[in-house]
């Protein structure tokens, strides 16, 4: 019975909407889909969305693992406060986050003015989009890696040190192999969140077609223009590209998990 309930809810919440997307897009035919997918504006938006999402997820995989390491292995004043702050992007409305980031990294913002002084523009560029995606994606990596790191046996690290390994060798050969599946899982979650992110990006992006226009925003524009076929085609392209990327990440994660066993 539990399997039946699971499949029923999965069908209602996930499979039926996705099937509707495929059916709607299928009415265009392969030639119609290809014509929309190869539009310069569409290609630019897809490249920007997936490129910045991958860059932000990669950065979060590195820094999120480091943050999780500090939270698990060290004690310091205000640790609980900082630990709780990691979850703020989950609770904060994305539009509010976008406005706050634009105020900070804009040309006259507290942080943006210093970057402007050295010739680096953050807001209204792909770099600003990446910053916004880093902000919303960091908690995924930290919260996935943190419990796994807490369960890593410290005795193995002590044994490694006893056998003559330095700290770097212990981390690379003892700790990281146990963490790679969790890091990849956090990377995949951060990437998935970044690809479909909208609210925190549109304010800091500038939304210039061909330069800082993300794919979700282009879909919104096409819907506002009542061009439902084009919007559906772009959504289908995002769905297929996201599925292929996440499938590759999950496959690699499964291989690393089996290797670790």
Secondary structure as the mmCIF struct_conf table of DSSP 4:
data_model
#
loop_
_struct_conf.conf_type_id
_struct_conf.id
_struct_conf.beg_label_comp_id
_struct_conf.beg_label_asym_id
_struct_conf.beg_label_seq_id
_struct_conf.end_label_comp_id
_struct_conf.end_label_asym_id
_struct_conf.end_label_seq_id
HELX_RH_AL_P HELX_RH_AL_P1 UNK A 2 UNK A 10
HELX_RH_PI_P HELX_RH_PI_P1 UNK A 11 UNK A 15
HELX_RH_AL_P HELX_RH_AL_P2 UNK A 16 UNK A 26
TURN_TY1_P TURN_TY1_P1 UNK A 27 UNK A 28
HELX_RH_AL_P HELX_RH_AL_P3 UNK A 29 UNK A 37
TURN_TY1_P TURN_TY1_P2 UNK A 38 UNK A 38
HELX_RH_AL_P HELX_RH_AL_P4 UNK A 40 UNK A 73
TURN_TY1_P TURN_TY1_P3 UNK A 77 UNK A 78
HELX_RH_AL_P HELX_RH_AL_P5 UNK A 79 UNK A 85
TURN_TY1_P TURN_TY1_P4 UNK A 86 UNK A 87
HELX_RH_AL_P HELX_RH_AL_P6 UNK A 88 UNK A 91
BEND BEND1 UNK A 92 UNK A 92
HELX_RH_AL_P HELX_RH_AL_P7 UNK A 94 UNK A 105
BEND BEND2 UNK A 106 UNK A 106
TURN_TY1_P TURN_TY1_P5 UNK A 107 UNK A 108
BEND BEND3 UNK A 109 UNK A 109
TURN_TY1_P TURN_TY1_P6 UNK A 110 UNK A 111
HELX_RH_AL_P HELX_RH_AL_P8 UNK A 112 UNK A 117
TURN_TY1_P TURN_TY1_P7 UNK A 118 UNK A 119
TURN_TY1_P TURN_TY1_P8 UNK A 123 UNK A 124
BEND BEND4 UNK A 125 UNK A 125
HELX_RH_AL_P HELX_RH_AL_P9 UNK A 126 UNK A 151
BEND BEND5 UNK A 152 UNK A 152
HELX_RH_AL_P HELX_RH_AL_P10 UNK A 154 UNK A 162
TURN_TY1_P TURN_TY1_P9 UNK A 163 UNK A 164
HELX_RH_AL_P HELX_RH_AL_P11 UNK A 167 UNK A 170
HELX_RH_PI_P HELX_RH_PI_P2 UNK A 171 UNK A 175
HELX_RH_AL_P HELX_RH_AL_P12 UNK A 176 UNK A 196
HELX_RH_AL_P HELX_RH_AL_P13 UNK A 199 UNK A 205
TURN_TY1_P TURN_TY1_P10 UNK A 209 UNK A 212
HELX_RH_AL_P HELX_RH_AL_P14 UNK A 215 UNK A 224
TURN_TY1_P TURN_TY1_P11 UNK A 225 UNK A 226
HELX_RH_AL_P HELX_RH_AL_P15 UNK A 228 UNK A 260
#
